[in-house]
Amino acid sequence: MRNRQFGRTGWEVSEMGYGMWGMGGWSNSVDHESLESLQAAVSRGCNFYDTAYVYGDGRSENLLGQTVRANRDKRLFTATKVPPRNKQWPARPDSTLEESYPPDHVEEFVHRSLENARLESFDLMQFHTWDDGWLRDDRWLYKLDDLRSQRLIHAIGLSLNRWEPWNGVRAVRTGQIDAVQVIYNIFDQNPEDELFPACEEMNVAVIARVPFDEGTLTGTLSKDSKWPEGDWRNTYFVPENLIPSLERVDKLKELLRDWNQEHSEEMTLPEMALRFILTNPNVSTIIPGMRKLSHVESNIAASDAGPLPTQLYGELKHHRWVRKPAPWSD
Ligand SMILES: NC(=O)c1ccc[n+]([C@@H]2O[C@H](COP(=O)([O-])OP(=O)(O)OC[C@H]3O[C@@H](n4cnc5c(N)ncnc54)[C@H](OP(=O)(O)O)[C@@H]3O)[C@@H](O)[C@H]2O)c1
């Protein structure tokens, strides 16, 4: 596993990190399997773990705490997120800081997350939603600085709204934050336009989330895919989203089949999806969601395979898909 610099923090994080949403709240998550997968990742050199309070209201944070305590001899980097008080995903331009992240709410949830994980501190505390309009009110920053000086958190990050990579560029340019988390994958390439140059200039770490587009880029979904009642993917993968996504995935499968034939390779779609992201040096770490042990093994192996060959990378650049937030994408 290769490591990369995490912006200006001085941390050396594994380029393949770990996304912990699924194990907190998606259907069919089994804690002992999740713990086994987490441990396998630790043993293979993965040292960056992303969770959030809302991932099972503490369930995922608790699994992270257990993993940290089981590996006291290793330096594992822990990242979590404060939920917005108004429970509004994504942040709306007309909502205020007072409605979303008032200082007392931020403090309360930092303590709640620490209790869930039974940890003394988190390395990275992120706001789970963001709107650059909140920069007008700097109380959020004073509160996070205060929590940092108490050593309850060590660095500050923002998780940007789905398909709004531009809505965070101003925050990056203030020089006040250490990391941004953004959707970046073969389809969603537009963080490259404004966000990544700003992060490079300000030495802000980039966490690439949703590398498989919530599943389509694994190649395992079909137009009949359904999940147990209550699983959020039933309302996300509505036909309006699923059908065009699968059409685009079919084109990627064709491209990969031709590539493998011409080069006598056996690259899989998930491997290509991860190596596409790894090829961009602006990315500090990628956080695939993975509950199954076999997924941990193959995703971490993608780091060993390294960046994509230039020709294939160039062809994938044409698969950019610019999407706008929709009622089903919240
Ligand atoms: N607003 C936010 O801040 C926000 C929003 C979304 C996500 N995130 C973060 O980003 C992380 C990643 O996003 P995500 O988990 O939503 O979606 P994702 O990483 O794009 O996709 C996860 C899905 O891919 C499957 N998978 C993983 N590796 C695979 C492989 N090698 N082959 C086949 N299938 C594979 C997983 O299966 P199994 O789980 O069954 O192994 C899971 O169903 C989250 O876990 C979370 O930490 C943050």
The ligand as a MOL file (V3000), in Angstrom:
LIG
                    3D

  0  0  0     0  0            999 V3000
M  V30 BEGIN CTAB
M  V30 COUNTS 48 52 0 0 0
M  V30 BEGIN ATOM
M  V30 1 N -22.0680 13.2550 2.4440 0
M  V30 2 C -21.0210 12.5390 2.7450 0
M  V30 3 O -20.1650 12.9930 3.4640 0
M  V30 4 C -20.8820 11.1390 2.1950 0
M  V30 5 C -21.8520 10.6250 1.3160 0
M  V30 6 C -21.6500 9.3640 0.7830 0
M  V30 7 C -20.5160 8.6400 1.1260 0
M  V30 8 N -19.5870 9.1520 1.9940 0 CHG=1
M  V30 9 C -18.3800 8.3810 2.3850 0
M  V30 10 O -17.8220 7.7980 1.2090 0
M  V30 11 C -17.7210 6.3680 1.3980 0
M  V30 12 C -17.8340 5.6620 0.0570 0
M  V30 13 O -19.0870 5.8620 -0.5400 0
M  V30 14 P -20.2360 4.7570 -0.5280 0
M  V30 15 O -19.8750 3.7010 0.4460 0
M  V30 16 O -21.5180 5.4850 -0.3530 0 CHG=-1
M  V30 17 O -20.2350 4.2110 -2.0490 0
M  V30 18 P -19.1370 3.5110 -2.9820 0
M  V30 19 O -17.8380 3.4080 -2.2680 0
M  V30 20 O -19.1810 4.2160 -4.2950 0
M  V30 21 O -19.7760 2.0630 -3.2100 0
M  V30 22 C -19.9320 1.1460 -2.1610 0
M  V30 23 C -20.5320 -0.1300 -2.7390 0
M  V30 24 O -19.5480 -0.7920 -3.5500 0
M  V30 25 C -19.4320 -2.1550 -3.1520 0
M  V30 26 N -18.0450 -2.5720 -3.4130 0
M  V30 27 C -16.9160 -2.1170 -2.8180 0
M  V30 28 N -15.8280 -2.7000 -3.3650 0
M  V30 29 C -16.2660 -3.5530 -4.3250 0
M  V30 30 C -15.6120 -4.4300 -5.2220 0
M  V30 31 N -14.2800 -4.5380 -5.2710 0
M  V30 32 N -16.3880 -5.1620 -6.0870 0
M  V30 33 C -17.7480 -5.0470 -6.0730 0
M  V30 34 N -18.4240 -4.2210 -5.2350 0
M  V30 35 C -17.6820 -3.4680 -4.3550 0
M  V30 36 C -19.7790 -2.1660 -1.6800 0
M  V30 37 O -20.1780 -3.4700 -1.2950 0
M  V30 38 P -20.0480 -4.0280 0.2210 0
M  V30 39 O -20.3020 -2.8690 1.1430 0
M  V30 40 O -21.0920 -5.0720 0.2920 0
M  V30 41 O -18.6510 -4.5870 0.3940 0
M  V30 42 C -20.9280 -1.1400 -1.6560 0
M  V30 43 O -22.1340 -1.7550 -2.0850 0
M  V30 44 C -18.8520 6.0740 2.3870 0
M  V30 45 O -18.7250 4.8000 2.9770 0
M  V30 46 C -18.6830 7.2290 3.3380 0
M  V30 47 O -17.5940 7.0060 4.2230 0
M  V30 48 C -19.7550 10.3980 2.5160 0
M  V30 END ATOM
M  V30 BEGIN BOND
M  V30 1 1 1 2
M  V30 2 2 2 3
M  V30 3 1 2 4
M  V30 4 1 4 5
M  V30 5 2 4 48
M  V30 6 2 5 6
M  V30 7 1 6 7
M  V30 8 2 7 8
M  V30 9 1 8 9
M  V30 10 1 8 48
M  V30 11 1 9 10
M  V30 12 1 9 46
M  V30 13 1 10 11
M  V30 14 1 11 12
M  V30 15 1 11 44
M  V30 16 1 12 13
M  V30 17 1 13 14
M  V30 18 2 14 15
M  V30 19 1 14 16
M  V30 20 1 14 17
M  V30 21 1 17 18
M  V30 22 2 18 19
M  V30 23 1 18 20
M  V30 24 1 18 21
M  V30 25 1 21 22
M  V30 26 1 22 23
M  V30 27 1 23 24
M  V30 28 1 23 42
M  V30 29 1 24 25
M  V30 30 1 25 26
M  V30 31 1 25 36
M  V30 32 1 26 27
M  V30 33 1 26 35
M  V30 34 2 27 28
M  V30 35 1 28 29
M  V30 36 1 29 30
M  V30 37 2 29 35
M  V30 38 1 30 31
M  V30 39 2 30 32
M  V30 40 1 32 33
M  V30 41 2 33 34
M  V30 42 1 34 35
M  V30 43 1 36 37
M  V30 44 1 36 42
M  V30 45 1 37 38
M  V30 46 2 38 39
M  V30 47 1 38 40
M  V30 48 1 38 41
M  V30 49 1 42 43
M  V30 50 1 44 45
M  V30 51 1 44 46
M  V30 52 1 46 47
M  V30 END BOND
M  V30 END CTAB
M  END
